[in-house]
Structure formats: structure tokens, C-alpha cells
């Protein structure tokens, strides 16, 4: 019987993105990992005072935070969840109110977005991660939308990366334009949070 070892993560970020996405899609226990991460997120949110959270529509095997966020919103009618809509001019994200059953339409990338709902500024922003490294370093899809948005938002929301632990790349270094995350959650718990070593 032959066993194949996992590939060494590529140092080329474009290749690394593809490699990590393929690994994520191939995980046979992704559903179980997602259930654990739902729990981690729900417990972590109890510690936060936020009433407005920006999230994302999951694609390419990403963790779906929306069920946990909907349960969070049910506890208080003033809590709002938003999904990103890309501003074509600035290439930044605006967050529009989302709720189960709200009207949706596809954006230019084919990703569903809320249609004609209110725009708001989240105080907490969940950021999907293809991969992540130490001290808040995030590997996204390479479009720079989150970095541009975070550089422009005032006040800047608290940012929490969410992703599966397989995406940890210990040598990952930020680019000059990268805005570090304030915390990172995986199915194993809080991987990193600002103020922790």
C-alpha cells in the first residue's frame, strides 16, 4: 500500500492559493470541520459587543459563517449582518444588509449579493482566508478588495479571519499593502488574536 504525503506549500503565492483551495475542496471531513468552526465562532461572538457584522458569501469550499451569524442576530433585533458589494470605481467593498430570504443577485464575479438593501458600516468584519500565517497575515484570492477596503474605512472594524487549520502557512509574510487581521479562528479555536503572543 502506498501513501502520498501532503505537498510542501509553494512559495509562489499564486500557486499556493490554488494548492490550498484544492486541499480545502478535497477535505473529506470538511463538513465536520465546518460544524466545529460554527461552534468556535458562536462562542467567540459572545465576547464581542458588536451589533453590526460584515460577512461574505462562501465560495470554493470556504467556511459558511452565515448560520452562526444568523443565530447571533436572532438574539437581538438590532443586530445586523451584511454581505459585500464591490464598488466598481474604487474597487472597495460596501456592506449591504443580508437576512435569510432577502433578494439576491449575482455580482460581476458570479457571487450572490444582497439586492437593494441598506448599506451600513460594520464594526466587526469576518474575512475569508485561503491561507493564513502568523500575526494576522492573510492569504486571500489576490484581488486586494479587503486590503483596499480596510485601508479606507474609518473607523476601521475589528477584523477576524475565518478558515480551516490546514491553511496555516508558518512562513507566510505580509506584502507592504496587506492589512493584518486582528484575530484568526479555525475549527481548532482561536489561532491568533491581537494582544496575544
LINCOR-V6553 format. One record per residue. N is the residue number from 1. RES is the residue in three letters. OMEGA is omega in degrees with one decimal (NA if undefined). Layout:
BEGIN
[[N | RES | OMEGA] [N | RES | OMEGA]]
END
This chain:
BEGIN
[[1 | UNK | -178.7] [2 | UNK | 176.6] [3 | UNK | 176.8] [4 | UNK | 178.3] [5 | UNK | 176.3] [6 | UNK | 179.4] [7 | UNK | 173.2] [8 | UNK | 179.9] [9 | UNK | -179.8] [10 | UNK | 175.5] [11 | UNK | 176.3] [12 | UNK | -172.6] [13 | UNK | 179.0] [14 | UNK | 178.5] [15 | UNK | 179.9] [16 | UNK | 177.4] [17 | UNK | -179.3] [18 | UNK | -179.0] [19 | UNK | -178.4] [20 | UNK | 177.3] [21 | UNK | 179.0] [22 | UNK | 177.4] [23 | UNK | -178.1] [24 | UNK | -179.9] [25 | UNK | -176.9] [26 | UNK | -177.2] [27 | UNK | -179.2] [28 | UNK | -179.3] [29 | UNK | -176.5] [30 | UNK | 179.6] [31 | UNK | 179.1] [32 | UNK | 177.8] [33 | UNK | 179.7] [34 | UNK | 179.0] [35 | UNK | 177.6] [36 | UNK | -179.4] [37 | UNK | 173.7] [38 | UNK | 179.4] [39 | UNK | 179.8] [40 | UNK | -178.6] [41 | UNK | -179.6] [42 | UNK | 179.2] [43 | UNK | -178.4] [44 | UNK | -178.9] [45 | UNK | 178.2] [46 | UNK | -177.9] [47 | UNK | -173.1] [48 | UNK | 178.5] [49 | UNK | -170.5] [50 | UNK | 174.3] [51 | UNK | 179.6] [52 | UNK | -176.7] [53 | UNK | 170.9] [54 | UNK | -178.0] [55 | UNK | -179.2] [56 | UNK | 174.4] [57 | UNK | -174.2] [58 | UNK | 177.0] [59 | UNK | 171.4] [60 | UNK | 176.5] [61 | UNK | 178.7] [62 | UNK | 173.7] [63 | UNK | 178.3] [64 | UNK | -178.6] [65 | UNK | -171.8] [66 | UNK | 176.9] [67 | UNK | 178.4] [68 | UNK | -179.6] [69 | UNK | 178.4] [70 | UNK | 176.7] [71 | UNK | 176.9] [72 | UNK | -176.6] [73 | UNK | -179.4] [74 | UNK | -177.4] [75 | UNK | -177.3] [76 | UNK | -177.1] [77 | UNK | 180.0] [78 | UNK | -178.3] [79 | UNK | -178.5] [80 | UNK | 175.1] [81 | UNK | 177.4] [82 | UNK | 173.6] [83 | UNK | -175.2] [84 | UNK | 172.0] [85 | UNK | -176.9] [86 | UNK | 172.7] [87 | UNK | -174.3] [88 | UNK | -178.5] [89 | UNK | -175.3] [90 | UNK | -174.6] [91 | UNK | 174.8] [92 | UNK | -179.4] [93 | UNK | 168.0] [94 | UNK | -178.5] [95 | UNK | 179.9] [96 | UNK | -179.6] [97 | UNK | 175.3] [98 | UNK | 171.8] [99 | UNK | -179.9] [100 | UNK | 178.9] [101 | UNK | 179.4] [102 | UNK | -179.9] [103 | UNK | -177.9] [104 | UNK | 172.7] [105 | UNK | -179.6] [106 | UNK | 174.7] [107 | UNK | -177.0] [108 | UNK | -179.9] [109 | UNK | -179.8] [110 | UNK | -179.8] [111 | UNK | 179.7] [112 | UNK | 177.0] [113 | UNK | 177.8] [114 | UNK | -179.6] [115 | UNK | 173.1] [116 | UNK | 173.5] [117 | UNK | -175.4] [118 | UNK | 174.8] [119 | UNK | 176.3] [120 | UNK | 179.2] [121 | UNK | 179.7] [122 | UNK | 173.5] [123 | UNK | 176.9] [124 | UNK | -177.0] [125 | UNK | 173.9] [126 | UNK | -175.1] [127 | UNK | 178.6] [128 | UNK | -179.1] [129 | UNK | 168.5] [130 | UNK | 176.6] [131 | UNK | 178.4] [132 | UNK | 179.8] [133 | UNK | -179.4] [134 | UNK | 171.2] [135 | UNK | 173.2] [136 | UNK | 177.8] [137 | UNK | -177.5] [138 | UNK | 171.0] [139 | UNK | 178.2] [140 | UNK | -178.4] [141 | UNK | 175.2] [142 | UNK | -179.4] [143 | UNK | 177.9] [144 | UNK | -175.6] [145 | UNK | -179.0] [146 | UNK | 180.0] [147 | UNK | 178.2] [148 | UNK | -178.9] [149 | UNK | -178.0] [150 | UNK | 178.4] [151 | UNK | -175.8] [152 | UNK | -174.7] [153 | UNK | 174.6] [154 | UNK | -5.2] [155 | UNK | -178.7] [156 | UNK | 178.0] [157 | UNK | 171.6] [158 | UNK | -175.6] [159 | UNK | 179.0] [160 | UNK | 175.3] [161 | UNK | 175.5] [162 | UNK | 179.6] [163 | UNK | -178.3] [164 | UNK | -173.5] [165 | UNK | 179.0] [166 | UNK | -175.5] [167 | UNK | 179.1] [168 | UNK | 179.1] [169 | UNK | -170.5] [170 | UNK | -177.8] [171 | UNK | -175.8] [172 | UNK | -179.4] [173 | UNK | 179.4] [174 | UNK | 170.4] [175 | UNK | -179.2] [176 | UNK | -177.5] [177 | UNK | -176.3] [178 | UNK | 175.3] [179 | UNK | -176.4] [180 | UNK | 175.4] [181 | UNK | 176.1] [182 | UNK | 179.2] [183 | UNK | 177.8] [184 | UNK | 177.1] [185 | UNK | 172.2] [186 | UNK | 177.5] [187 | UNK | 179.1] [188 | UNK | 179.6] [189 | UNK | 179.0] [190 | UNK | -178.9] [191 | UNK | -178.1] [192 | UNK | 174.0] [193 | UNK | -179.5] [194 | UNK | -177.9] [195 | UNK | 176.0] [196 | UNK | 177.3] [197 | UNK | NA]]
END
